[in-house]
């Protein structure tokens, strides 16, 4: 009896495979024009597809109706065996909450809360919904959810992702298939952590998404396992010192099944973008030289507008310091922002990262910091100068640059961009991209306009121009590179006729500050320290001179700023998404700051190639990953 059942199952399997091959052949021929010779070329690829279908032969109906295309990806790659993760399928059911008959318009994928959820298609985010705590039906909804309308003309439609714990995109944002758009959760009407996934091909009526994702998930499972194993080989430095940050996250950046994968580029490109808008704020290629400090920062060629609240707040102090000391305000502000992470990280009010060596006689604080040398980046514990407040740090920063002969050349420069170059050359910091980072800040917020020369070269009457920093020496390549010939205009996309599939993976990390409430208080400035002769040293007031010796207190005050993170009453969590921030604003009063979340993104960091030599052999052929520091 077992033999008979086995024989029947085998015949059903073969028939399913025959129908699947027929369906795939019809699909591919419709895409490439229907010419008989194209099918002959694609025989090798069909062999690969035959095996993939065999892998999921336990679901015969799926094998017959499955769709395999690089245009549509599974909505998550962190939990393998998607078929067994589905806790509730598409169609008629008894609702798990109400107990009433209902029609389920998607599939429920049981994954732990916090699992990265990715877009299945290229598209535009049409909605990001956070239920309001004041809405009596908030618990009877799809919870936090995202809808994305496809921009693929050959596969139009809308995909929906519901019951998230957070959304990582904003309305109107363009997204790529595979891009992480949220984190799974248990919000809304839900009986446990899961992702509710819908596909509406016409944008109106839902269809079963299983045939679109289960077949493809067999490929992405195999490729993802290899990619996760290779993540540790990519030198991707984490962003630390922020209120909010994720671990580095892996995602699919490209899939090549119907089309040919390009040659893998071992020099990756790193992007920084705003999470809520998707706007790219900067980019750079991987550092392949000693002390690179990560990717090469590209200095903007156009000047922005002074808009950042941090710079507006501290501009008067920097401008006053320049009048008294000659240290350019633009350089001071850029250094302060970079060294203190926009004022979020200070070591005993030291916002310029000045260490306490043997010549420093004042108070000291110890803190961990990263140092770079020819062998890489190292975390060390170092002594830093301590100050009573930020203004004292301003003053000592100026004195440090004036009194230290190491910065003589720096002070001789009139061009603020050359100041940045010379600060790096004089090893103010070990970061190999220190000069470019300073100059990027100076350009983006037009900090040079705050200098006494207003950013104008007095000799030419023209704005100061950037002078590229030439202080690093690239390492020679290990082998000569072969240029990739340009694609022919008449054939920009090549049909994949090989027996291989390539899946590209990116690595990203989100970081920044939550939405928060600002608290401003006026405090009395501390009394400047005096020596026995009554001579006061440079204190928080920024001046020095001979005192009366009476020790009379300075009655002036200064503003002290502190922050409290906003919390969403609906989720009980801090706020990172602007749509959520809009809902939370009515619950707070006073001065509020919107969340500022950024994405450090390294697409195409890992390439996994799968090959098949027979109908029963699909394996990882090779794995490539980018070189350098990112």
N, C-alpha and C positions, 0 to 999 in steps of 0.2 A: 504493500500500500504506500509506503514511503517512497519507493522507487517511482510508482505511478504518479504520485503528487509532484515529485521532483521533475519528472519528464514533462508534465503539464506546465509546471512553472517555467521550465526552460523554454518550451515552445511559446508561452505567453511573452517571455522576455524577448525572444528573437523577433516575434511579431511586433512588439513595442519598439524594438530597435529599428525594424524595417520602416515602420510608420514615421519614427522620429527622423531617420535619415532622409526619407522622402520630404518631410516637412522642412527640414533644414536646407535641403537642396533647393526646394521651391523658394524659401526665404532668401537664400544667398543669390540665386539666379535673378530674382526680382530686383535685388540691390545693384547687381552689376550689369544688367541689361538683357539677360536671358540667352546669351550666346552659348552654343554647345561647348565651345572650346574652353570657356571659363570653368565649367564644371570639371572638365578633365584636369585642369590645373589645380583645382581645389580638392582632388581626391585625397591628397595627403592630410589635409586639414580635417576632412570628414572622418578619417581613421581616428584622429584624436578625439573628435566629438563622439564617435561611437563608444570609445572607452568611458568618457565622462558620463554618458547616458547609462552605461552598465553599472557605474558606481552607485547610481540612485535607483537601480532597477527594483528596489523593494517597493517603490510607489509606481505601479505600471501606468496609472492614469497620468501621473506627472510626467513620466517619460514620453508619453505621446503628445502632451500639450506644452511641454517646456519650451521656453524661449531663451536662447543664449545670444547675448549681444553685449558689446562693450559700452553700449549707450545707457545701460540700466544696471546699477550695482545694488548689492544688498545694503540695508540701512545700518548695519553694524558688522564689525570684523573681530570683536574682542571675545566673543563666545562662539566656538565652533559648533558644527552640526546643527545648522539652523532648522532643519526639518523637525528635529526632536525638541527644539526650543519653543515651537508654536504651541501655546496653551489653549488657544481658541481660534478656530479657522473662520474663513469667510462663509457667509450665508446664514440660513435659518438656524436658530439656537434658542435655548432658554437662557434668559439674561441672568448672569451670576449674581447680580445685586437685587433686581426686582423679582426674579423667579418667573417672569412673564415671557411668553414667546416673543422673539424679536429677530430682526435681521441684522447681522453683524457685517458692517461695511468695510472691514479690513481684517487683518490678522494680528493677534496678540503674541508678542515675542517675549518670553519670560527671561529677563536679564536683570542683574543686580542694579540697584539705584546707583547712578553715577557713571554708567557705561556710556562711552562716547557714541553718539548717534550721528550718522553721516547722511548727506543728501544722496539720493539714488540717481538723480539726473542733474545735468547742467540746467540752471534756471535762475529765477528771480524770486526772492522771498516776498510773498504777497501779504502774509500776516504773521505776527508774533503776538500771541495772546497769553497774558497773565491774568487769571481770575482775580477779581477784587474781593478783598475780605468783607466789604460791605454788601456784596451781592448775595442774597439769600440762596441762590442756586449755584453758588461757587463750587459746592461739593458734588454737583450733579452734572458736571461738564467733562470735557476731555482734558481738564487740567491745563497745565502750561503746554502750549502746542505751537507748532510751526507749520505753515503751508508754503509750498514752493511750486511755482508754475514753470513748466519746462520751456526752455528756449530751443530745444532740439526740434526742428521742423519735421523730422521723420518719426519722432516719438513725442507728440504733444501730450499735454495733460497736466495734472496736478498731483503731487504727493503730499501726504499729511503725516505728521509725527506728533503723537499725543501722549499725555501723562508724563511729561518731562519733569525733571527736577530743576532745570534751568535751560534757557535758550541762549545760544552763543552767537546769534546773528540778529540783525535788525530789519524791519520792513524796507523793501526797495533795494536790498543788497543783492548783488549778483553772486552766485555761488557755483562751484564746480562739483560735478559728481564725485563722491568720495569725501568731500569737505565736511569736517565736523561742524554740525549746526546746533547741537544741544547735548544734554546729558539725560539719560533715561531716569525715570522716577516713579512715583506712585501718587501723583496729584490728581485731583478731580475724582470722578466716580470710578473707583478702582478697588480691587480686592487684594492687590499685591503688586510689587514692583514689576513693571513690564513696559514695553513699547507697543502702542497701537499704531500700526502702519497701514496707510490707505493709498490706493492708486486710482485716480479718476482720469482715464484716457481722454475723455472729452471735456474734462474740467467740471462735469456736472454729476455723472452717475458712476459710482464706484464699481470696480471689477476686482476679481480675485488677484492679488499681487503675487501669489505663490509661484505661478509658472515663471514669473519674471525674475525672481530672486533665488529660489531654491536651487535651480540648476547652476546658476552663476556662483552660488555660495560654495559649491564643491571645489571650484577653482580657487576662489579667494581664501578658503580655509587652508588649502595646501600652501598657497603663496604667503599667506599671513603668518603661518607658523615659522616659515623660513625668515620672514622679515623681522618678526619679533626677536628671533635669535640673533639677528645681525644688528639690531639697534645699538647694542653696546660697542660696536666697532666704529660707530659714527661719533666724532668728537663734537658733540652738541652740548655746549655749556648752558647750565640752567640759570634763569633769572631769579635772583634772590633779593631779599630785603623789601618785599612788597607785602601789603596787607592780603592781597589775593594772588594766588599763583597755583597753577596745576602742575602735575608732573609732565614731562615730555610725553606727547601723545602721538601714536602712529595712526596714519590714515592712508587710504588709497588716493594717489594723486593722478594716476593715469592707468588705463587698462588697454591693452592692444591684443585684440582677438581677430576682428575683421581686417584691421589695418596693421601695417608693419611698424614695429617699435623703432624709434630712432636710436642711433648709437649712443651708448651710455656716456655721460659726461661726468668725469670724476671730480670736477670743480663745480660744486653746487652754488646756487644763488640763494641767499638768505633775504627774506622780506620781513618788514615790520609793518603791520597794518592795525588800524583801529577796529576793535571787535564789533562795535555796534553799527558802524557805517560801512566797513569793508575797505575804507580808503587806505591805499598803500602809502605809508609815511616815509619809507626809505628802503633801500636794497643794497646789497653788496655781495661780491663773490667770496668764496672761502679763502681764508688766509693760508698760504702755503709757504710761509717764511717764519723765521725765528721771532719769537715775541710778538706774534701777530695780534694777539688779543681778540681773535675771532675774525669775522669777515671784514673785507676792506670796506670802509664806510665811504659812500659817495657823497661828497659835499655838494649841496644844491647850487645850481647856477643862477637862480633867481632869488631875490630878497623877499622875505615874507613881511608880515605885519606884526608889530608887538601886540600880543593878545593874551599870552599865558599869565594867569593871575600870580603865579610865583614870581615872574620877572617884574610885573607891575608893582608888586608889594615891596620888593627889595631894590628896585631901581634907584630910589632916592639915596639909599645907603651907598650903593656902588658909585653913583655920580659924585656924591660928597667925598668919597674916598679918593676918586681920581683928582679932584680939585686940590686935595691936600698932599697926595703922594705921587701922582702921575701914573698910577697903575690904571690901565684902561678899564672903564666901567663894563664894556662888553666882555672883556676877558674875565673879569671878576665874577660877573653873573653867570657866564657859561661854566666856569669852574665850580661855582657854588652849586649849580643845578646838577652837574655831573657827579661831583664828589659827595653830595648829600642826598642824591636820588630825589631831587626836587624838594628837599627839606624833610623828607620822610625818614632819613637815616642820619642821625648826628651822634657823634661820640663825645659826650660831655660838651655839647654846644660847638664842637669842632666841625664846621661845615665845609672845610677845605682840605680835609684829609692830611693835615700836617702832622708828621710824626714827632715824637719827643726824643731827640738824641741827647748826648751828654751835655750839649751847650744849653739846653732848656732847663731853667731853674724853677719853673712854675709847676702847678699840679698836673698829674698825669692820669690818663684812663687807658685801660687795656681792652683791645677788641680784636676779633678775627678779621682778616683781610686777605685778598688775593694778590699775589705777586707773580709777575711773569719774568722768565729768563729764557735762555736758549733751549732749555729742556722742557719748557711748557709752563703751565699755570699751577701755582702751589698755594695752598691755604695756610697762612701763618698767623700767629698771635703777636700783635705789635703794640708798642706804647704810643699813644697819641697825646698831643697837647690838650689840656682841658681849659675851658673858659666859663665865665659866669653867665654869658649870654651870646647871642649871635653877633651883636655889634662888636664885642671884644674879639670875636673870631675874625670879623672883617678887618679890624685894625692890625691884628697880628699877621694876617695874610699879607697885607701890604708891607709891613716891616720885614717879613720873611723874604719877600722878593727884593726889597731894597738893600738889606744888609748882607744877603748871601751873594758872594762874588760869582757863584755859579750862574746867576741870572743877569750878569752885566750885558751880555749880547742881547738877551731878551729885552731889557729895558731900552736898548738903543734903537729898537725898531719903532717905526711910526705906524706901519700897517698893522692893524689888529690881527689879521690872519697870519702874518709873520710872527706875531707874539705867540700865537697858538703853536706854530711850528717849533719855535725856539724853546717853549716850555717842555715840549716832548723831548727835544734834542738834549736839553739840560737834565733830563730824567726826573722831572717833577713827579711823573707817574711812570710805572713800568708797562702800562697798557700800550701795545703797539699801535693802537688806533686813536690815541689820546688827542692828537692834533686835529684829526678829521672829525672826531666827535664834538670837540669844542667849536670848530668852525661851522658844523652843521647846526648847532644850537644858535650860533651867532647869526647865521643866515635865515633860519626859519622864523625867528622872531625879530629880525632886524635890530639886533642888540647894538650894532655899531652906530645906530642913530642916537644912542645915549651917550656916546663918547663926546668929549669936548670939541672934537673936530667934526662931529655929527656924521662921521663915516665918510668924510670927503677928504681926498688927498689935496692939501693946500697948494701943492705945486702945479697940479693939473686941473683942479676944480672938478675932477671926476670922482665917482665913488671908488673906494678902495676895492681892489680886485684880489681874489684868492690866489695865493701862491702855493702850488702843490707841495706837500711835504715829501722830501726825498731821503728820509733818514733810514729807510729799511732796504735790505738787499734780498730780492727773491731767491729762493733756492733753485738750482738748475733742475729742469725736469729729468726724471729718471729715464725717459725714452722720448724720442721725437714724436710729436703729435701728428696725426694724419688729418688734414682738413676734411671736413664733411662737405661733399659737393652740394650746391644749392638745389633745392627741389625744382623740378620743371613746372612752370606756371600752369601748363595744361594738365598736369597730373599731381596736384598737391597731396593727395591721399593715395597710398599704394595698398592694394589688396594683399592681405597676408596669405601667401600660398605655401608657407612652411608648415612643419609639424610642431610648431612652438607657439606658446602664448607668453606674453610678458606683462607682469603687473608691477607698476611703479608705486612706491610708498614715500610719503612725506613725513616729517616730524615737526610738530609744533608745540609751543607752550604758551599758555595765556597767563598774563600777569597784570597787575595794576592796583588801583585803589577802589574800594567800595564807594557807593554813594554815602555821603556823610554829612553830619551837622557840624557847623563851624562855631566855635566858642572863642570869643575875643575878650580879653580882660586887660586892664591897665594895671601894671605893677610898678612899684617904686624902684628906680635903679639902685643897685647896691652901691655902697660907699666905696670910692676908689681906694685901693690899698696904698698906704704911705710907709716911707722908711723913717728911720729915727730922726733924720734931718728935716723931715717935712716935705721931701720931694716926692711927688706922686708919679707913679709909672703910668704907662698907657692903660687906661681902664675902659669901662663900658661906654663912657661918653666919647671916646675916640680922640681925646686930647691929652697932652702931657705938659707939665710945667711945675713951677715951685708953688707949693701950697702954703697956707698960713700956719700950719702946724696945729690948728685947733681941732681938726677932724670934723668940721661942720659937714652935715649930710647934704647931699645933692637931692633936692626935692623933685627933680624931673622924673617922669615916668616913661615906660615903654610898653608896647603892646605885646602880650603873650597870647599865642594862638594854640588851641587844642582842638581835637576832633573826636566825634562819636559816630560810629558806623550806624547807618540807617538799617532798620530791620523791617522786612515785609511781614505784616500781621498774618497774611495768608499762609506763608511757608515757614515763618519764624527764622528766616535766613537773611544774611546781609544781601545788599542789592548790587548786582553787576550789570544788569541789562537796563537800557534806557526806557523800554516799555514798562518794565517793572517799577522803575524810578518814578514814572508819571503817576502810577497808582498809589505809591507810598507818600508822595509829597503832602497830600491833605492831612496825614496823620502827624505831621511835624510843623513847627513854627520856627521863625528865625532864619538865619542864613544857612542855606544848604548847598552842597556841591554834588553835581552829578557824578556817577561812576566813570572812571577812566580806565578802561581795560584794553590792553594791547595784545597782539598775537605775534610771537616770534615764529616764523614759518620757514621751513626748509623743504620745499617740494622736491620730488624726484631724488630723494636722498638714497633710496635703496631700490634696486631693480631685481626682481625674481623672475627667472625664465623657466617655464615648464615645457617639457618635451615629451613626445610619445613616439616610440619606435614600433609599436604594435597595438592591437586593440585591447590589450590587457596590461599596458604599461604606461602610466603617467607619472612623471617624477620631476623633482627639482633638478634642472640641469646645471644651473649656476646662479650665484648671487653676487651682485656688484653693489658697492656703496661708495659714497663720496669721500674724498680725502681732504685733509686740512682741518682747521678749527672754525667752529660756527657758534 
